[in-house]
Amino acid sequence: MKIAFFDAHHYDRKSFEAQNQTIQHDITFLEPRLTHNTAMLAKGHTAVCSFVNDTVDKETLQILKECSVKLVALRSAGYNHVDLKAAAELGIKIVRVPEYSPFAVAEHSVALLLALNRKIFRAYNRVRDWNFSLDGLVGFDLHGKTVGIIGTGRIGKVAARIFRGFGCHIIAHDVKPDQELVFELGVEYLPLQTLYSTSDILCLYVPLTPETHHLINAEALSAMKKGAILINTSRGALIDSPALIEVLKTGQLGAAGLDVYEEEEGVFFQDLSNRVLQDDVLARLLTFPNVIVTSHQAFLTQEALQNIAQTTLQNISDFENAKPLLNEVHIDQVQPAPRLNR
């Protein structure tokens, strides 16, 4: 099948070309992101491959339809950037990669936490200037600390096990508590307000839905334990960024590790080193010494890239061969998720 592969990077090409050696799909790798301005590049292709920062809205889908595209294969788990209603109306199938490596994302969240707590970047910069002072580098033991996990799905479950290995006490919140974690690790499921007020470290592992949009807002942030560390490797819009800045300025929040940002589209995955950053909120976040921002790289491991390529190409092959689409995203999945007990 002919596939137009949008927002292609070197690491994408390498993993997809390796997995495609036996399948032999005809892939055209394209640098631009998929938007209504670039959708015409898919002309002559039956499928497009899209990533999370593409804009697969009604206008884009309409152009894809006019180009005879019948399938949009997302090489991601998230699909909030896709207008599923419009896709259904236009008869365009949407498939995704529901799971690629929960270990990759969970491990990255722990890496952010350790780097923040032990002041790794400050220490690294100092010693390069031959400054071997330890002043200002005091951290704390993770052992014995309380870690609050919001969302105990595949990634949250892996994170819970990692933190338990550090000797942390795990408390959690999820609309569907995982009894396996309760029995295995002694995880205690509590209301969100209790997580905010008692967690030394708060980690987010929930999808972005209308219900979870700005889940961490000014009210939630002000309720958090003073000096707590907030980690987000899920979706940027889970956090109200201006509200985050305010609690960082007052010292209410101890630190923040962010692999995602709510206005990351057009910024993340790009080299903007020779330009002026136009996003004032992101620029402000980057000035804080107790904030680490990475550009949505939590998924970026060899194993995850291999799994993404393998599942995406299998999704496309299943469509080509008229097999059941096990990873199809249906319109009913845009309905609001079960309400979180705030």
Protein Blocks (a to p, Z undefined) as FASTA:
>chain_A
ZZddehiafklmmmmmmmmmmnopacdddfbdcdfklmmmmgoiabdcddfkbccdfklm
mmmmmnopabdcdfbfblklpcfklmmmnopacdddfbfblmlmmmmmmmmmmmmmnomm
mmmmmmmnopabfghpaccdfehpacddehjafklmmmmmmmmmnopacddddfbdcfkl
mmmnopacddfklmmmmmmbdcdfbdcdfklgoklafklmmmpcehiacddfkbfklpcf
klmmmmmmnomambdcdfbdfklgokgopafklbccfblklmmmmmpmkbccdehillmc
fklmmmmmmmmmmmmmmmmnopacfkbccfklmpccddddZZ
